[in-house]
Amino acid sequence: MLHSHQKILQETFGLNQFRLGQKEIIEDVLKSEDVMAVLPTGGGKSLCYQMAAVAKNELVIVVSPLIALMKDQVAGLHKRGIPAGALYSGQTMDEKRKVFEDISRGGKFLLYLSPERTQKDAFKNWIKPRKIALFAIDEAHCVSQWGHDFREEYAQLGMLKDIRPDVPVLALTASATPLVLGDIAKHLKLKNAKKHIHGFYRKNLYYQVEMCTNTHEKMAFVKQALAQNPTGRVIIYCGTRKVTEEVASELSRGFTGVSYYHAGIGNEERHTVQDDYAQGNSRILVATNAFGMGIDHPDVRLVIHFNMPANIDSLYQEMGRAGRDGHPSTCILLFEKRDKGLQAYFIQSSDAPAEIKNSRWNTLNALLDYADSGECRHGEILTYYRDAQRIKSCGHCDVCDPASSRKIAKPVFEAKNETRASVKTKKSRTSVTDGPLTNLEELRFQLLREWRKKMADDLDVPAFVVFSDRTLKDVAKLNPHNLTSLEKVHGFGKVKIDRFGREILGVLGQ
């Protein structure tokens, strides 16, 4: 069987070998197993369902949220001689009729459609008697309210199993935590789904995090980053439309090929901006997270987060748009204390249930702790997502290689006073870690870090999930003598005191 798969890979798709995880995913799909596959953006997710159609010589239905992506994949399949079509708004009746005529001939076919179209009664009746090899759900994290990009229309896709329980489902996403994967399995009604989690380790990416005092320092970092990366595309992510336009305006004074993109500009202008960026007419794109899903440019050399995103999922996906060609690229997160206020505003303004809001608070705090973890950036990401691969030290992040030429050097900038209305956030304890640690405090801190590392390994969680560096430094400074005094430390609630309190005191010799 493997030999025939290799033959299809070479003769139909023109590829010499499978990418990481693809072979195992395809094998389970062809055994008619339900499968959840987490592969990085650009990691070859589409091959997993396209090969199923060819190998089984049957219809595969692909649910995708993006018309542009559907069109691109259909065009690519046609070039390889693989029958395919898509159904989407704006098509003529003749175009839709042609798709159904092609399917009626039998044999292999890939049909792309939106999640909304699957809810139509005509579609439900159409799939009941039909021979179908697979339902493939792309961007499957959209199913989960715990995820970073929940979409209501995705939540209804469980009906596919209700109508055709005999057809296996392949759920695909570029990033999903164990909590989100569980929610995907529940909503799609998967049965004993096989999990394949691969490819979160991007060897060509240099990860860097910088705490900034204000927006002026951030802008100085951006200009320094652009100076260090004079070639290749650049994406600068901002938290709001207003900041996006302000950053683009400032950069246009000193750099050429700067444009901006957000959901507030018209459709025609958005297409123009995308085309200019794709064709190389503009090099530096300042954007909100509206510039995301389906974007695939190989030579993005630099991704800058000017504002902290909502969670690690968003950060990872957006950083992942760098270095798709495998060449060295840098990803830098710039954040200041008030960035949390912006994300807090988004959470508080949401109409989501309290349970979902609490989850968003937790994922926001997890991102803050990741930024302040003091451990290998790549290693923490791999553990966070439960990737099959784990590492202790990557050698290409600001923690493992702070002297790297790829690291954005700290710029010299003119400090300016800034005033801005503060956004009310959840009440938190005040950190006492401002200022350097004394020799004794540094010794306590290193002992606590060693304990945290062992605890994280034992629990198979990232170090920042146990405690951030900020919390450990607070403990080192305060040197608490009992459980009650731990209540004064930033990052300690009742659960963590009950779980780790006595061990912390033991490390301190109390």
C-alpha positions in Angstrom: 0.0 0.0 0.0 2.8 2.4 0.9 4.4 1.8 -2.5 1.2 2.8 -4.3 1.0 6.0 -2.1 4.5 6.9 -3.1 3.7 6.3 -6.7 0.7 8.7 -6.5 2.8 11.2 -4.7 5.4 11.3 -7.4 3.3 10.8 -10.5 0.2 12.8 -9.7 1.5 15.5 -7.3 5.1 15.7 -8.6 6.6 15.3 -5.1 9.5 13.0 -4.1 8.7 12.6 -0.4 6.0 13.2 2.2 6.4 16.0 4.6 6.5 15.5 8.4 3.3 13.7 9.5 1.6 13.5 6.1 2.2 9.8 5.5 0.7 8.8 8.9 -2.3 11.1 8.4 -3.0 9.7 4.9 -2.7 6.1 6.1 -5.3 6.6 8.8 -7.7 8.5 6.4 -7.5 5.7 3.9 -8.4 3.2 6.7 -11.6 5.3 7.0 -10.6 6.5 10.5 -11.7 9.9 11.8 -8.5 12.0 12.1 -7.5 15.3 13.7 -4.4 16.7 12.1 -2.4 19.7 13.3 0.2 20.7 10.8 1.9 24.1 10.4 0.7 26.7 7.9 2.4 25.7 4.7 3.0 22.1 6.1 1.0 20.4 3.4 -2.4 19.9 4.9 -4.2 19.9 1.6 -2.3 16.9 0.3 -3.8 14.8 3.0 -7.3 15.0 1.6 -6.3 15.5 -2.1 -4.5 12.1 -2.0 -7.5 10.5 -0.4 -9.6 11.4 -3.5 -7.0 10.0 -5.9 -6.2 6.9 -3.9 -9.8 5.9 -3.4 -11.0 7.3 -6.7 -14.0 8.8 -5.0 -15.6 12.1 -4.1 -14.0 14.1 -1.3 -15.9 17.1 0.1 -13.7 19.9 1.5 -15.2 22.6 3.8 -13.2 25.8 3.6 -14.0 29.4 4.8 -12.1 31.2 2.0 -13.4 31.5 -1.6 -9.9 32.7 -2.8 -8.3 29.5 -1.3 -11.0 27.3 -2.9 -10.3 28.9 -6.3 -6.5 28.5 -6.0 -6.7 24.8 -5.0 -9.2 24.0 -7.8 -6.9 25.7 -10.3 -3.9 23.8 -9.0 -5.7 20.5 -9.1 -6.8 21.1 -12.7 -3.2 21.7 -13.7 -2.4 18.2 -12.3 -5.3 16.6 -14.2 -7.3 16.0 -11.0 -11.1 16.7 -11.3 -12.2 19.4 -8.8 -14.7 22.2 -8.4 -16.0 24.7 -5.9 -19.4 26.1 -5.0 -19.6 29.7 -3.7 -21.6 32.9 -4.0 -21.3 34.8 -7.2 -21.2 31.8 -9.5 -23.7 31.6 -12.4 -26.1 28.7 -12.6 -24.2 27.3 -15.5 -21.0 27.2 -13.5 -22.7 25.4 -10.6 -24.4 23.0 -13.0 -21.0 22.2 -14.6 -19.6 21.2 -11.2 -22.5 18.7 -10.5 -22.2 17.3 -14.0 -18.5 16.6 -13.5 -19.2 14.9 -10.1 -21.9 12.7 -11.7 -19.4 11.1 -14.0 -18.0 9.3 -10.9 -14.5 8.6 -9.9 -12.2 11.0 -8.0 -13.3 14.6 -7.4 -12.6 17.3 -4.9 -15.6 19.5 -4.1 -14.9 22.7 -2.1 -17.6 24.6 -0.4 -18.2 26.9 2.5 -19.5 25.8 5.9 -22.7 27.8 5.3 -23.5 25.8 2.1 -23.4 22.5 4.0 -26.4 23.7 6.1 -28.7 24.0 3.1 -31.4 21.3 2.9 -30.6 20.7 -0.8 -27.0 19.8 0.1 -28.0 17.5 3.0 -30.4 15.6 0.7 -27.7 15.5 -2.0 -25.1 13.8 0.2 -27.4 11.1 1.7 -27.2 8.6 -1.2 -23.8 9.6 -2.6 -20.5 7.6 -2.5 -18.2 9.8 -0.5 -14.6 9.0 0.6 -14.1 11.8 3.1 -15.3 15.0 4.6 -12.3 17.3 5.1 -12.8 20.3 7.5 -10.1 22.9 6.9 -9.3 25.6 9.5 -11.1 23.2 12.0 -10.1 25.3 15.0 -13.0 27.6 13.9 -15.3 24.9 15.3 -14.3 25.6 18.9 -15.4 28.5 21.1 -12.1 28.0 23.0 -10.1 28.7 19.9 -8.8 32.0 18.6 -11.0 32.3 15.6 -14.5 30.8 16.5 -17.1 31.0 13.7 -20.7 30.2 14.4 -21.2 28.5 11.0 -18.5 26.0 11.8 -20.3 24.9 15.0 -23.0 23.3 12.9 -20.8 20.9 11.0 -21.5 18.0 13.3 -24.6 17.4 11.2 -22.3 15.7 8.6 -21.8 12.8 11.0 -25.6 12.8 11.7 -26.4 12.4 8.0 -23.5 10.2 7.0 -21.9 8.5 10.0 -20.2 6.0 7.6 -18.0 8.8 6.1 -14.7 9.5 7.9 -13.9 13.1 8.8 -10.5 14.7 8.6 -10.2 17.9 10.8 -7.3 20.1 9.8 -5.8 23.1 11.5 -2.4 24.9 11.8 -2.7 25.4 15.6 -4.8 23.9 18.3 -4.2 23.3 22.0 -5.4 20.0 23.6 -8.5 21.9 24.9 -9.4 23.0 21.4 -8.8 19.6 19.9 -11.2 18.1 22.4 -13.8 20.6 21.5 -13.3 19.9 17.8 -13.8 16.2 18.3 -17.0 16.9 20.3 -18.6 19.3 17.9 -17.7 17.3 14.8 -18.9 14.1 16.5 -15.7 12.3 15.7 -15.3 8.7 16.8 -12.1 7.6 18.4 -10.3 10.1 16.3 -6.6 9.6 15.6 -4.5 12.6 16.5 -1.5 13.7 14.6 0.3 16.8 15.9 3.5 17.8 14.0 5.5 20.6 12.7 5.3 23.3 15.3 9.1 23.5 15.3 10.2 26.0 12.6 14.0 25.7 12.5 14.5 28.7 10.3 12.6 31.1 12.5 14.3 33.2 15.2 11.9 34.1 18.0 12.4 37.3 20.0 10.3 39.1 22.7 11.0 42.6 23.9 9.3 44.5 26.7 9.1 48.2 25.7 8.4 51.2 27.8 6.1 52.9 25.3 5.1 53.2 21.7 8.1 55.3 20.8 10.5 52.5 21.8 8.3 50.1 19.8 8.6 52.2 16.7 12.4 52.5 17.2 12.5 48.6 17.4 10.5 48.4 14.1 12.8 50.8 12.3 15.8 48.9 13.6 14.3 45.6 12.5 13.6 47.0 9.0 17.2 48.3 8.8 18.5 44.8 9.7 16.2 43.2 7.1 16.5 45.3 3.9 15.2 42.5 1.6 12.2 40.2 1.6 8.7 40.9 2.6 7.7 42.2 6.0 4.4 41.9 8.0 3.8 44.2 11.0 0.7 43.2 13.0 -1.1 45.9 15.0 -4.0 45.6 17.5 -6.4 48.2 16.0 -7.2 49.9 12.7 -6.1 53.3 14.0 -2.7 52.0 15.1 -2.3 50.2 11.8 -2.7 53.4 9.9 -0.5 55.4 12.3 2.4 52.9 12.1 2.1 52.8 8.3 2.1 56.6 8.1 5.2 56.9 10.3 7.1 54.3 8.4 6.2 55.8 5.0 8.4 58.8 5.9 11.5 56.8 6.0 10.9 53.6 4.0 9.5 52.8 0.5 6.9 50.2 -0.4 4.8 50.6 2.8 1.0 49.8 2.7 -1.6 48.9 5.3 -4.5 46.5 5.5 -7.5 46.1 7.8 -11.2 45.2 7.7 -12.2 48.9 7.5 -11.0 49.5 4.0 -13.1 48.7 1.0 -13.1 45.4 -0.8 -11.5 46.9 -4.0 -8.8 48.6 -1.9 -8.1 45.4 0.0 -7.7 43.4 -3.2 -5.3 46.1 -4.5 -3.2 46.0 -1.3 -3.1 42.2 -1.4 -2.1 42.2 -5.1 0.6 44.9 -4.6 2.1 42.9 -1.8 1.9 39.6 -3.6 3.6 41.1 -6.8 6.3 42.9 -4.8 5.1 46.4 -5.5 5.0 46.9 -1.7 7.4 45.2 0.7 6.2 46.3 4.1 2.6 45.5 5.1 1.2 46.9 8.3 -2.0 45.0 9.1 -4.5 43.9 11.7 -5.3 40.2 12.1 -7.7 40.6 9.2 -4.6 39.8 7.0 -4.3 36.2 7.9 -6.1 33.1 6.8 -5.1 31.8 3.4 -2.1 34.2 3.1 1.0 32.3 1.8 4.0 34.3 0.6 7.3 32.3 0.6 9.8 35.2 1.3 8.5 36.9 4.4 11.7 37.6 6.2 10.3 39.5 9.1 7.1 39.4 11.2 6.7 42.0 13.9 3.9 42.2 16.4 3.6 45.8 17.2 0.9 45.0 19.7 0.5 41.8 21.7 -2.2 39.5 20.2 -5.0 37.9 22.2 -3.3 34.5 22.8 -0.5 32.2 21.9 -2.5 30.6 19.0 -2.8 34.0 17.3 0.9 34.8 17.9 2.1 31.4 16.6 -0.1 31.5 13.5 0.9 35.0 12.6 4.6 34.4 13.2 4.2 31.3 11.1 3.8 33.5 8.0 7.5 34.1 8.1 10.1 32.0 6.2 7.7 29.7 4.3 10.6 29.1 1.8 12.7 27.6 4.7 15.2 30.5 4.7 16.2 32.3 8.0 13.6 34.8 9.2 12.9 36.7 12.4 9.7 37.0 14.4 9.6 39.7 17.2 6.9 40.4 19.7 7.0 44.0 21.1 4.7 44.6 24.1 4.2 47.1 26.8 2.1 46.9 29.9 -0.9 48.7 28.5 -1.1 46.2 25.6 -2.9 43.9 28.0 -5.4 46.7 28.5 -6.4 46.6 24.8 -6.9 42.9 24.8 -8.8 43.2 28.1 -11.1 45.8 26.4 -11.8 43.3 23.6 -12.7 40.6 26.1 -14.9 42.8 28.2 -16.7 44.2 25.1 -17.4 40.7 23.9 -20.9 39.1 24.0 -19.4 35.7 24.8 -20.7 33.8 27.8 -18.8 34.2 31.1 -17.1 30.8 30.7 -15.7 31.8 27.3 -14.5 35.1 28.6 -12.7 33.4 31.5 -11.0 31.2 29.0 -9.9 34.2 27.0 -8.5 35.8 30.2 -6.5 32.6 30.8 -5.1 32.4 27.3 -4.2 36.1 27.4 -2.4 35.6 30.7 -0.7 32.5 29.3 0.7 34.7 26.5 2.1 37.2 29.0 3.7 34.3 30.9 5.2 32.9 27.7 6.7 36.3 27.0 8.2 36.3 30.5 9.1 32.6 30.7 12.9 32.8 30.4 12.9 29.4 28.7 13.6 28.3 25.1 10.9 30.0 23.0 10.6 27.1 20.5 10.7 24.5 23.2 7.8 26.1 25.1 5.7 26.3 21.9 6.3 22.6 21.2 5.2 21.5 24.7 2.3 23.9 24.7 0.8 22.3 21.6 1.9 18.7 22.6 3.9 18.4 19.4 5.3 14.9 18.8 8.8 16.6 18.8 10.2 18.2 22.0 13.4 20.1 22.5 15.2 21.7 25.5 17.2 24.3 23.6 16.7 25.4 20.0 19.8 27.6 19.5 17.8 30.2 17.6 15.8 32.4 19.9 16.6 35.3 22.2 16.8 33.0 25.2 19.1 30.3 23.6 21.1 32.6 21.4 20.9 36.2 22.6 24.0 37.2 20.6 22.6 36.1 17.2 23.0 38.4 14.3 19.3 37.7 13.6 18.3 39.2 16.9 16.9 42.8 16.5 19.4 45.0 18.3 18.0 47.2 21.0 17.7 50.7 19.4 18.7 54.0 20.7 15.7 56.2 20.8 14.5 59.6 22.1 12.2 59.0 25.0 8.9 60.9 24.9 6.2 61.2 27.5 2.9 59.6 26.5 -0.5 60.0 27.9 -3.5 57.8 27.1 -6.7 56.9 28.8 -6.2 53.6 30.6 -8.4 50.6 30.1 -9.7 49.0 33.2 -8.5 45.4 33.4 -8.9 42.6 35.9 -7.4 43.4 39.2 -4.0 41.8 39.8 -1.4 41.8 42.4 1.5 44.3 42.0 4.8 42.8 41.1 7.8 43.7 43.2 10.4 42.7 40.7 11.3 46.2 39.4 15.0 46.7 39.9 17.9 44.1 40.0 18.0 41.1 42.3 20.6 40.9 45.0 23.0 38.1 45.0 20.9 36.1 47.5 17.7 36.8 45.6 19.4 35.7 42.4 20.4 32.4 44.0 16.8 31.8 45.2 15.6 32.7 41.7 17.9 30.1 40.0 16.9 27.4 42.5 13.2 28.2 41.8 13.8 28.0 38.0 15.5 24.6 38.4 12.5 23.4 40.4 10.1 24.8 37.8 11.9 23.1 34.9 11.7 19.7 36.7 8.0 20.3 37.5 7.2 21.3 34.0 8.9 18.2 32.6 7.0 15.9 35.1 3.7 17.5 34.2 4.5 17.7 30.4 3.5 21.4 30.3 5.5 24.5 29.3 7.4 26.1 32.1 5.3 29.3 31.9 2.2 27.2 32.7 3.7 26.4 36.1 5.0 30.0 36.8 6.4 32.9 34.9 9.8 34.3 35.6 8.1 37.4 37.0 6.4 35.2 39.6 9.6 33.4 40.5 11.4 36.7 40.9 8.7 38.0 43.2 9.1 34.8 45.3 12.8 35.3 45.4 12.5 38.9 46.6 9.7 38.3 49.1 11.1 35.0 50.4 7.7 34.0 51.9 7.9 31.9 55.1 4.4 30.3 54.9 1.5 29.6 52.6 -0.4 32.7 53.8 2.5 34.9 52.7 2.4 33.4 49.2 -1.0 35.0 48.7 0.8 38.3 48.4 2.9 37.1 45.4 1.9 37.9 41.8 0.7 34.8 40.0 -0.4 32.8 43.1 -4.1 32.0 43.5 -5.6 29.3 45.8 -5.2 26.6 43.2 -1.5 27.2 42.7 -0.9 27.6 46.4 -2.6 24.3 47.1 -0.7 22.6 44.2 2.8 24.0 44.5 2.9 26.1 47.7 4.6 23.6 50.0 7.2 22.6 47.4 8.0 26.3 46.8 8.6 26.8 50.5 10.7 23.7 50.5 12.9 25.1 47.7 13.4 28.2 49.8 14.3 26.1 52.9 11.2 27.1 54.9 
